[in-house]
Amino acid sequence: MHVEIYTRSGCNYCDAAKDLMNKSNIPYIENRLDVDFTRESLVEKFTSAKTYPVIVVDAFYIGGFSELSALLKERVENTKKFLMEN
């Protein structure tokens, strides 16, 4: 799983997304507003993104913190189901 998180300073959901990734031991790349990208370049690249963080998994925009949290929860549930069946 390749994850990129587009963040801005002072964003609680950005911090929560990074914390979730760290607690899940999943590496990610952080792209910071005004350091790694501009607002204009983000809007051009992800036209449907309206809030921060902007989360990209395996080159697909999935949404923000809520979508990341749901994806990781589903991943854990699928792993548990697989282990129980085998």
Gaussian input, Z-matrix of N, CA and C with variables (Angstrom, degrees):
# hf/3-21g

backbone

0 1
 N
 C     1     B1
 C     2     B2     1     A1
 N     3     B3     2     A2     1     D1
 C     4     B4     3     A3     2     D2
 C     5     B5     4     A4     3     D3
 N     6     B6     5     A5     4     D4
 C     7     B7     6     A6     5     D5
 C     8     B8     7     A7     6     D6
 N     9     B9     8     A8     7     D7
 C    10    B10     9     A9     8     D8
 C    11    B11    10    A10     9     D9
 N    12    B12    11    A11    10    D10
 C    13    B13    12    A12    11    D11
 C    14    B14    13    A13    12    D12
 N    15    B15    14    A14    13    D13
 C    16    B16    15    A15    14    D14
 C    17    B17    16    A16    15    D15
 N    18    B18    17    A17    16    D16
 C    19    B19    18    A18    17    D17
 C    20    B20    19    A19    18    D18
 N    21    B21    20    A20    19    D19
 C    22    B22    21    A21    20    D20
 C    23    B23    22    A22    21    D21
 N    24    B24    23    A23    22    D22
 C    25    B25    24    A24    23    D23
 C    26    B26    25    A25    24    D24
 N    27    B27    26    A26    25    D25
 C    28    B28    27    A27    26    D26
 C    29    B29    28    A28    27    D27
 N    30    B30    29    A29    28    D28
 C    31    B31    30    A30    29    D29
 C    32    B32    31    A31    30    D30
 N    33    B33    32    A32    31    D31
 C    34    B34    33    A33    32    D32
 C    35    B35    34    A34    33    D33
 N    36    B36    35    A35    34    D34
 C    37    B37    36    A36    35    D35
 C    38    B38    37    A37    36    D36
 N    39    B39    38    A38    37    D37
 C    40    B40    39    A39    38    D38
 C    41    B41    40    A40    39    D39
 N    42    B42    41    A41    40    D40
 C    43    B43    42    A42    41    D41
 C    44    B44    43    A43    42    D42
 N    45    B45    44    A44    43    D43
 C    46    B46    45    A45    44    D44
 C    47    B47    46    A46    45    D45
 N    48    B48    47    A47    46    D46
 C    49    B49    48    A48    47    D47
 C    50    B50    49    A49    48    D48
 N    51    B51    50    A50    49    D49
 C    52    B52    51    A51    50    D50
 C    53    B53    52    A52    51    D51
 N    54    B54    53    A53    52    D52
 C    55    B55    54    A54    53    D53
 C    56    B56    55    A55    54    D54
 N    57    B57    56    A56    55    D55
 C    58    B58    57    A57    56    D56
 C    59    B59    58    A58    57    D57
 N    60    B60    59    A59    58    D58
 C    61    B61    60    A60    59    D59
 C    62    B62    61    A61    60    D60
 N    63    B63    62    A62    61    D61
 C    64    B64    63    A63    62    D62
 C    65    B65    64    A64    63    D63
 N    66    B66    65    A65    64    D64
 C    67    B67    66    A66    65    D65
 C    68    B68    67    A67    66    D66
 N    69    B69    68    A68    67    D67
 C    70    B70    69    A69    68    D68
 C    71    B71    70    A70    69    D69
 N    72    B72    71    A71    70    D70
 C    73    B73    72    A72    71    D71
 C    74    B74    73    A73    72    D72
 N    75    B75    74    A74    73    D73
 C    76    B76    75    A75    74    D74
 C    77    B77    76    A76    75    D75
 N    78    B78    77    A77    76    D76
 C    79    B79    78    A78    77    D77
 C    80    B80    79    A79    78    D78
 N    81    B81    80    A80    79    D79
 C    82    B82    81    A81    80    D80
 C    83    B83    82    A82    81    D81
 N    84    B84    83    A83    82    D82
 C    85    B85    84    A84    83    D83
 C    86    B86    85    A85    84    D84
 N    87    B87    86    A86    85    D85
 C    88    B88    87    A87    86    D86
 C    89    B89    88    A88    87    D87
 N    90    B90    89    A89    88    D88
 C    91    B91    90    A90    89    D89
 C    92    B92    91    A91    90    D90
 N    93    B93    92    A92    91    D91
 C    94    B94    93    A93    92    D92
 C    95    B95    94    A94    93    D93
 N    96    B96    95    A95    94    D94
 C    97    B97    96    A96    95    D95
 C    98    B98    97    A97    96    D96
 N    99    B99    98    A98    97    D97
 C   100   B100    99    A99    98    D98
 C   101   B101   100   A100    99    D99
 N   102   B102   101   A101   100   D100
 C   103   B103   102   A102   101   D101
 C   104   B104   103   A103   102   D102
 N   105   B105   104   A104   103   D103
 C   106   B106   105   A105   104   D104
 C   107   B107   106   A106   105   D105
 N   108   B108   107   A107   106   D106
 C   109   B109   108   A108   107   D107
 C   110   B110   109   A109   108   D108
 N   111   B111   110   A110   109   D109
 C   112   B112   111   A111   110   D110
 C   113   B113   112   A112   111   D111
 N   114   B114   113   A113   112   D112
 C   115   B115   114   A114   113   D113
 C   116   B116   115   A115   114   D114
 N   117   B117   116   A116   115   D115
 C   118   B118   117   A117   116   D116
 C   119   B119   118   A118   117   D117
 N   120   B120   119   A119   118   D118
 C   121   B121   120   A120   119   D119
 C   122   B122   121   A121   120   D120
 N   123   B123   122   A122   121   D121
 C   124   B124   123   A123   122   D122
 C   125   B125   124   A124   123   D123
 N   126   B126   125   A125   124   D124
 C   127   B127   126   A126   125   D125
 C   128   B128   127   A127   126   D126
 N   129   B129   128   A128   127   D127
 C   130   B130   129   A129   128   D128
 C   131   B131   130   A130   129   D129
 N   132   B132   131   A131   130   D130
 C   133   B133   132   A132   131   D131
 C   134   B134   133   A133   132   D132
 N   135   B135   134   A134   133   D133
 C   136   B136   135   A135   134   D134
 C   137   B137   136   A136   135   D135
 N   138   B138   137   A137   136   D136
 C   139   B139   138   A138   137   D137
 C   140   B140   139   A139   138   D138
 N   141   B141   140   A140   139   D139
 C   142   B142   141   A141   140   D140
 C   143   B143   142   A142   141   D141
 N   144   B144   143   A143   142   D142
 C   145   B145   144   A144   143   D143
 C   146   B146   145   A145   144   D144
 N   147   B147   146   A146   145   D145
 C   148   B148   147   A147   146   D146
 C   149   B149   148   A148   147   D147
 N   150   B150   149   A149   148   D148
 C   151   B151   150   A150   149   D149
 C   152   B152   151   A151   150   D150
 N   153   B153   152   A152   151   D151
 C   154   B154   153   A153   152   D152
 C   155   B155   154   A154   153   D153
 N   156   B156   155   A155   154   D154
 C   157   B157   156   A156   155   D155
 C   158   B158   157   A157   156   D156
 N   159   B159   158   A158   157   D157
 C   160   B160   159   A159   158   D158
 C   161   B161   160   A160   159   D159
 N   162   B162   161   A161   160   D160
 C   163   B163   162   A162   161   D161
 C   164   B164   163   A163   162   D162
 N   165   B165   164   A164   163   D163
 C   166   B166   165   A165   164   D164
 C   167   B167   166   A166   165   D165
 N   168   B168   167   A167   166   D166
 C   169   B169   168   A168   167   D167
 C   170   B170   169   A169   168   D168
 N   171   B171   170   A170   169   D169
 C   172   B172   171   A171   170   D170
 C   173   B173   172   A172   171   D171
 N   174   B174   173   A173   172   D172
 C   175   B175   174   A174   173   D173
 C   176   B176   175   A175   174   D174
 N   177   B177   176   A176   175   D175
 C   178   B178   177   A177   176   D176
 C   179   B179   178   A178   177   D177
 N   180   B180   179   A179   178   D178
 C   181   B181   180   A180   179   D179
 C   182   B182   181   A181   180   D180
 N   183   B183   182   A182   181   D181
 C   184   B184   183   A183   182   D182
 C   185   B185   184   A184   183   D183
 N   186   B186   185   A185   184   D184
 C   187   B187   186   A186   185   D185
 C   188   B188   187   A187   186   D186
 N   189   B189   188   A188   187   D187
 C   190   B190   189   A189   188   D188
 C   191   B191   190   A190   189   D189
 N   192   B192   191   A191   190   D190
 C   193   B193   192   A192   191   D191
 C   194   B194   193   A193   192   D192
 N   195   B195   194   A194   193   D193
 C   196   B196   195   A195   194   D194
 C   197   B197   196   A196   195   D195
 N   198   B198   197   A197   196   D196
 C   199   B199   198   A198   197   D197
 C   200   B200   199   A199   198   D198
 N   201   B201   200   A200   199   D199
 C   202   B202   201   A201   200   D200
 C   203   B203   202   A202   201   D201
 N   204   B204   203   A203   202   D202
 C   205   B205   204   A204   203   D203
 C   206   B206   205   A205   204   D204
 N   207   B207   206   A206   205   D205
 C   208   B208   207   A207   206   D206
 C   209   B209   208   A208   207   D207
 N   210   B210   209   A209   208   D208
 C   211   B211   210   A210   209   D209
 C   212   B212   211   A211   210   D210
 N   213   B213   212   A212   211   D211
 C   214   B214   213   A213   212   D212
 C   215   B215   214   A214   213   D213
 N   216   B216   215   A215   214   D214
 C   217   B217   216   A216   215   D215
 C   218   B218   217   A217   216   D216
 N   219   B219   218   A218   217   D217
 C   220   B220   219   A219   218   D218
 C   221   B221   220   A220   219   D219
 N   222   B222   221   A221   220   D220
 C   223   B223   222   A222   221   D221
 C   224   B224   223   A223   222   D222
 N   225   B225   224   A224   223   D223
 C   226   B226   225   A225   224   D224
 C   227   B227   226   A226   225   D225
 N   228   B228   227   A227   226   D226
 C   229   B229   228   A228   227   D227
 C   230   B230   229   A229   228   D228
 N   231   B231   230   A230   229   D229
 C   232   B232   231   A231   230   D230
 C   233   B233   232   A232   231   D231
 N   234   B234   233   A233   232   D232
 C   235   B235   234   A234   233   D233
 C   236   B236   235   A235   234   D234
 N   237   B237   236   A236   235   D235
 C   238   B238   237   A237   236   D236
 C   239   B239   238   A238   237   D237
 N   240   B240   239   A239   238   D238
 C   241   B241   240   A240   239   D239
 C   242   B242   241   A241   240   D240
 N   243   B243   242   A242   241   D241
 C   244   B244   243   A243   242   D242
 C   245   B245   244   A244   243   D243
 N   246   B246   245   A245   244   D244
 C   247   B247   246   A246   245   D245
 C   248   B248   247   A247   246   D246
 N   249   B249   248   A248   247   D247
 C   250   B250   249   A249   248   D248
 C   251   B251   250   A250   249   D249
 N   252   B252   251   A251   250   D250
 C   253   B253   252   A252   251   D251
 C   254   B254   253   A253   252   D252
 N   255   B255   254   A254   253   D253
 C   256   B256   255   A255   254   D254
 C   257   B257   256   A256   255   D255

   B1=1.4532
   B2=1.5248
   B3=1.3145
   B4=1.4641
   B5=1.5321
   B6=1.3318
   B7=1.4616
   B8=1.5238
   B9=1.3348
   B10=1.4594
   B11=1.5193
   B12=1.3270
   B13=1.4637
   B14=1.5231
   B15=1.3173
   B16=1.4581
   B17=1.5236
   B18=1.3275
   B19=1.4575
   B20=1.5260
   B21=1.3255
   B22=1.4648
   B23=1.5210
   B24=1.3044
   B25=1.4668
   B26=1.5238
   B27=1.3218
   B28=1.4568
   B29=1.5161
   B30=1.3200
   B31=1.4696
   B32=1.5308
   B33=1.3180
   B34=1.4603
   B35=1.5187
   B36=1.3269
   B37=1.4674
   B38=1.5323
   B39=1.3182
   B40=1.4740
   B41=1.5256
   B42=1.3280
   B43=1.4644
   B44=1.5262
   B45=1.3283
   B46=1.4673
   B47=1.5301
   B48=1.3188
   B49=1.4646
   B50=1.5249
   B51=1.3222
   B52=1.4638
   B53=1.5239
   B54=1.3299
   B55=1.4594
   B56=1.5291
   B57=1.3176
   B58=1.4643
   B59=1.5247
   B60=1.3074
   B61=1.4572
   B62=1.5264
   B63=1.3195
   B64=1.4647
   B65=1.5241
   B66=1.3330
   B67=1.4666
   B68=1.5239
   B69=1.3246
   B70=1.4728
   B71=1.5271
   B72=1.3388
   B73=1.4701
   B74=1.5201
   B75=1.3149
   B76=1.4633
   B77=1.5301
   B78=1.3191
   B79=1.4657
   B80=1.5290
   B81=1.3080
   B82=1.4674
   B83=1.5151
   B84=1.3090
   B85=1.4580
   B86=1.5187
   B87=1.3199
   B88=1.4581
   B89=1.5184
   B90=1.3191
   B91=1.4589
   B92=1.5221
   B93=1.3355
   B94=1.4613
   B95=1.5246
   B96=1.3310
   B97=1.4603
   B98=1.5238
   B99=1.3166
   B100=1.4590
   B101=1.5291
   B102=1.3346
   B103=1.4599
   B104=1.5275
   B105=1.3408
   B106=1.4662
   B107=1.5267
   B108=1.3177
   B109=1.4621
   B110=1.5219
   B111=1.3348
   B112=1.4668
   B113=1.5283
   B114=1.3118
   B115=1.4739
   B116=1.5287
   B117=1.3215
   B118=1.4598
   B119=1.5315
   B120=1.3328
   B121=1.4665
   B122=1.5224
   B123=1.3416
   B124=1.4652
   B125=1.5220
   B126=1.3296
   B127=1.4694
   B128=1.5268
   B129=1.3146
   B130=1.4676
   B131=1.5192
   B132=1.3115
   B133=1.4654
   B134=1.5293
   B135=1.3420
   B136=1.4681
   B137=1.5260
   B138=1.3021
   B139=1.4620
   B140=1.5247
   B141=1.3354
   B142=1.4614
   B143=1.5272
   B144=1.3051
   B145=1.4655
   B146=1.5227
   B147=1.3199
   B148=1.4645
   B149=1.5196
   B150=1.3477
   B151=1.4619
   B152=1.5242
   B153=1.3276
   B154=1.4582
   B155=1.5148
   B156=1.3072
   B157=1.4500
   B158=1.5246
   B159=1.3051
   B160=1.4610
   B161=1.5235
   B162=1.3402
   B163=1.4612
   B164=1.5271
   B165=1.3249
   B166=1.4679
   B167=1.5278
   B168=1.3271
   B169=1.4655
   B170=1.5187
   B171=1.3212
   B172=1.4627
   B173=1.5290
   B174=1.3242
   B175=1.4674
   B176=1.5291
   B177=1.3469
   B178=1.4661
   B179=1.5219
   B180=1.3257
   B181=1.4669
   B182=1.5192
   B183=1.3510
   B184=1.4679
   B185=1.5159
   B186=1.3283
   B187=1.4566
   B188=1.5077
   B189=1.3415
   B190=1.4541
   B191=1.5143
   B192=1.3347
   B193=1.4562
   B194=1.5261
   B195=1.3132
   B196=1.4742
   B197=1.5218
   B198=1.3145
   B199=1.4626
   B200=1.5334
   B201=1.3323
   B202=1.4624
   B203=1.5228
   B204=1.3160
   B205=1.4561
   B206=1.5310
   B207=1.3177
   B208=1.4640
   B209=1.5343
   B210=1.3203
   B211=1.4617
   B212=1.5208
   B213=1.3187
   B214=1.4619
   B215=1.5185
   B216=1.3255
   B217=1.4669
   B218=1.5272
   B219=1.3302
   B220=1.4615
   B221=1.5280
   B222=1.3059
   B223=1.4663
   B224=1.5295
   B225=1.3423
   B226=1.4664
   B227=1.5236
   B228=1.3179
   B229=1.4680
   B230=1.5265
   B231=1.3182
   B232=1.4659
   B233=1.5259
   B234=1.3148
   B235=1.4627
   B236=1.5222
   B237=1.3248
   B238=1.4641
   B239=1.5211
   B240=1.3168
   B241=1.4659
   B242=1.5271
   B243=1.3176
   B244=1.4601
   B245=1.5147
   B246=1.3388
   B247=1.4575
   B248=1.5257
   B249=1.3110
   B250=1.4658
   B251=1.5141
   B252=1.3253
   B253=1.4600
   B254=1.5243
   B255=1.3200
   B256=1.4736
   B257=1.5034
   A1=107.97
   A2=116.36
   A3=122.53
   A4=107.60
   A5=116.69
   A6=121.41
   A7=109.93
   A8=115.06
   A9=122.01
   A10=107.74
   A11=115.19
   A12=121.16
   A13=107.81
   A14=116.22
   A15=122.84
   A16=107.03
   A17=116.59
   A18=121.44
   A19=111.55
   A20=114.19
   A21=121.64
   A22=107.11
   A23=117.29
   A24=120.35
   A25=110.07
   A26=115.54
   A27=121.02
   A28=114.50
   A29=117.73
   A30=122.10
   A31=110.01
   A32=116.23
   A33=120.60
   A34=112.39
   A35=117.52
   A36=119.81
   A37=111.42
   A38=117.05
   A39=120.96
   A40=109.39
   A41=115.92
   A42=120.36
   A43=110.75
   A44=117.05
   A45=120.82
   A46=111.03
   A47=117.68
   A48=121.27
   A49=110.46
   A50=116.88
   A51=120.43
   A52=110.67
   A53=117.10
   A54=121.47
   A55=110.80
   A56=116.55
   A57=121.26
   A58=111.00
   A59=116.81
   A60=120.57
   A61=110.93
   A62=116.48
   A63=120.41
   A64=111.27
   A65=117.41
   A66=121.01
   A67=111.53
   A68=116.93
   A69=121.71
   A70=112.06
   A71=115.99
   A72=121.48
   A73=112.81
   A74=115.48
   A75=121.25
   A76=107.61
   A77=116.74
   A78=118.44
   A79=111.32
   A80=115.92
   A81=121.25
   A82=108.74
   A83=114.14
   A84=121.45
   A85=107.32
   A86=116.40
   A87=120.79
   A88=108.97
   A89=115.66
   A90=123.30
   A91=106.76
   A92=117.19
   A93=121.68
   A94=111.99
   A95=114.85
   A96=122.26
   A97=109.72
   A98=115.50
   A99=125.01
   A100=113.84
   A101=117.16
   A102=121.36
   A103=108.25
   A104=115.37
   A105=121.57
   A106=113.65
   A107=116.59
   A108=120.94
   A109=109.48
   A110=115.92
   A111=121.69
   A112=108.79
   A113=115.95
   A114=119.73
   A115=110.34
   A116=115.11
   A117=119.81
   A118=111.79
   A119=116.72
   A120=119.23
   A121=111.30
   A122=117.17
   A123=120.46
   A124=110.85
   A125=116.64
   A126=121.36
   A127=110.71
   A128=117.30
   A129=120.51
   A130=111.83
   A131=115.70
   A132=120.90
   A133=112.55
   A134=116.95
   A135=122.64
   A136=108.82
   A137=116.04
   A138=121.24
   A139=113.33
   A140=118.02
   A141=119.94
   A142=112.86
   A143=118.85
   A144=121.88
   A145=110.08
   A146=116.01
   A147=120.43
   A148=112.95
   A149=117.65
   A150=121.28
   A151=109.59
   A152=115.17
   A153=121.78
   A154=109.27
   A155=117.28
   A156=129.01
   A157=111.35
   A158=115.00
   A159=121.99
   A160=104.91
   A161=115.95
   A162=121.00
   A163=109.96
   A164=114.46
   A165=122.01
   A166=107.38
   A167=116.29
   A168=121.82
   A169=108.35
   A170=114.87
   A171=121.16
   A172=111.49
   A173=115.39
   A174=124.77
   A175=114.40
   A176=117.99
   A177=121.54
   A178=109.78
   A179=116.18
   A180=121.65
   A181=108.02
   A182=117.31
   A183=119.90
   A184=112.96
   A185=118.24
   A186=121.02
   A187=110.33
   A188=115.56
   A189=120.64
   A190=112.48
   A191=115.10
   A192=121.06
   A193=112.51
   A194=118.20
   A195=120.92
   A196=111.66
   A197=116.50
   A198=120.91
   A199=111.04
   A200=116.87
   A201=120.34
   A202=110.53
   A203=116.21
   A204=121.12
   A205=110.99
   A206=116.86
   A207=121.28
   A208=111.15
   A209=116.97
   A210=121.29
   A211=111.06
   A212=116.95
   A213=120.25
   A214=111.76
   A215=117.04
   A216=120.95
   A217=109.81
   A218=116.64
   A219=121.38
   A220=110.46
   A221=116.06
   A222=120.87
   A223=110.65
   A224=116.95
   A225=121.49
   A226=110.14
   A227=116.89
   A228=120.46
   A229=111.55
   A230=117.22
   A231=120.78
   A232=111.25
   A233=116.61
   A234=120.55
   A235=110.31
   A236=117.57
   A237=121.33
   A238=110.76
   A239=116.75
   A240=121.50
   A241=110.02
   A242=116.82
   A243=121.23
   A244=110.71
   A245=117.73
   A246=121.30
   A247=112.13
   A248=117.07
   A249=120.99
   A250=111.54
   A251=117.20
   A252=121.31
   A253=112.30
   A254=117.43
   A255=120.14
   A256=112.05
   D1=122.22
   D2=177.31
   D3=-105.25
   D4=119.42
   D5=-174.90
   D6=-121.85
   D7=132.56
   D8=171.70
   D9=-121.64
   D10=135.72
   D11=179.23
   D12=-121.35
   D13=119.11
   D14=176.27
   D15=-92.57
   D16=118.69
   D17=-172.46
   D18=-123.86
   D19=167.80
   D20=170.22
   D21=-135.05
   D22=153.33
   D23=-179.17
   D24=-67.75
   D25=147.57
   D26=179.00
   D27=77.83
   D28=12.41
   D29=-177.50
   D30=-99.59
   D31=110.40
   D32=-178.89
   D33=-63.36
   D34=-38.37
   D35=179.22
   D36=-69.11
   D37=-31.71
   D38=175.04
   D39=-63.79
   D40=-46.47
   D41=178.64
   D42=-63.09
   D43=-39.81
   D44=179.39
   D45=-65.44
   D46=-38.40
   D47=178.85
   D48=-64.94
   D49=-44.47
   D50=178.88
   D51=-65.08
   D52=-40.28
   D53=178.12
   D54=-62.81
   D55=-42.65
   D56=178.53
   D57=-61.56
   D58=-42.79
   D59=178.54
   D60=-64.52
   D61=-42.66
   D62=178.98
   D63=-63.88
   D64=-44.60
   D65=179.04
   D66=-65.36
   D67=-28.70
   D68=179.15
   D69=-86.55
   D70=-0.99
   D71=-178.18
   D72=55.94
   D73=39.96
   D74=178.01
   D75=-111.12
   D76=120.78
   D77=178.70
   D78=-68.54
   D79=151.24
   D80=179.60
   D81=-150.39
   D82=163.25
   D83=174.30
   D84=-109.24
   D85=127.47
   D86=176.46
   D87=-98.84
   D88=128.50
   D89=174.06
   D90=-111.77
   D91=119.92
   D92=-173.98
   D93=-102.63
   D94=134.63
   D95=178.00
   D96=-57.14
   D97=136.75
   D98=178.93
   D99=67.14
   D100=3.60
   D101=172.59
   D102=-116.62
   D103=-53.21
   D104=-177.31
   D105=-104.57
   D106=-18.27
   D107=-179.34
   D108=-157.54
   D109=164.77
   D110=175.24
   D111=-109.56
   D112=163.50
   D113=176.25
   D114=-57.29
   D115=-41.89
   D116=-177.60
   D117=-62.89
   D118=-43.14
   D119=-179.91
   D120=-68.21
   D121=-32.94
   D122=177.63
   D123=-66.93
   D124=-44.19
   D125=179.55
   D126=-63.51
   D127=-37.43
   D128=177.56
   D129=-66.49
   D130=-39.79
   D131=-176.09
   D132=-78.69
   D133=-39.32
   D134=-177.37
   D135=-126.52
   D136=81.81
   D137=-172.78
   D138=-64.51
   D139=-25.70
   D140=-178.90
   D141=-91.54
   D142=-5.74
   D143=179.30
   D144=-73.41
   D145=127.10
   D146=-178.19
   D147=-118.10
   D148=-19.08
   D149=-176.80
   D150=-136.12
   D151=171.36
   D152=174.09
   D153=-105.11
   D154=150.19
   D155=-2.19
   D156=-77.74
   D157=162.32
   D158=171.40
   D159=-106.10
   D160=120.09
   D161=-174.70
   D162=-111.42
   D163=129.91
   D164=179.88
   D165=-122.18
   D166=123.80
   D167=178.84
   D168=-119.63
   D169=123.85
   D170=-179.47
   D171=49.83
   D172=45.38
   D173=176.00
   D174=72.10
   D175=11.03
   D176=177.68
   D177=-116.96
   D178=129.60
   D179=175.65
   D180=-68.85
   D181=121.63
   D182=-179.56
   D183=-105.67
   D184=-16.88
   D185=-178.78
   D186=128.48
   D187=-139.06
   D188=-177.33
   D189=-116.18
   D190=-149.87
   D191=-176.12
   D192=-59.29
   D193=-44.93
   D194=-177.71
   D195=-60.02
   D196=-42.85
   D197=179.92
   D198=-68.02
   D199=-38.07
   D200=176.62
   D201=-63.67
   D202=-45.80
   D203=179.74
   D204=-59.76
   D205=-44.48
   D206=179.19
   D207=-64.20
   D208=-40.99
   D209=179.21
   D210=-62.24
   D211=-45.18
   D212=-179.48
   D213=-68.18
   D214=-37.05
   D215=176.91
   D216=-62.87
   D217=-43.96
   D218=178.51
   D219=-62.55
   D220=-40.01
   D221=179.49
   D222=-61.15
   D223=-43.86
   D224=179.00
   D225=-64.99
   D226=-44.30
   D227=179.98
   D228=-62.87
   D229=-40.70
   D230=178.41
   D231=-65.38
   D232=-37.77
   D233=178.07
   D234=-65.91
   D235=-44.16
   D236=177.76
   D237=-61.14
   D238=-44.10
   D239=179.89
   D240=-61.75
   D241=-44.39
   D242=179.24
   D243=-60.87
   D244=-44.42
   D245=-178.58
   D246=-66.57
   D247=-34.58
   D248=178.69
   D249=-70.60
   D250=-32.75
   D251=-178.45
   D252=-80.19
   D253=-18.89
   D254=-175.97
   D255=-115.50

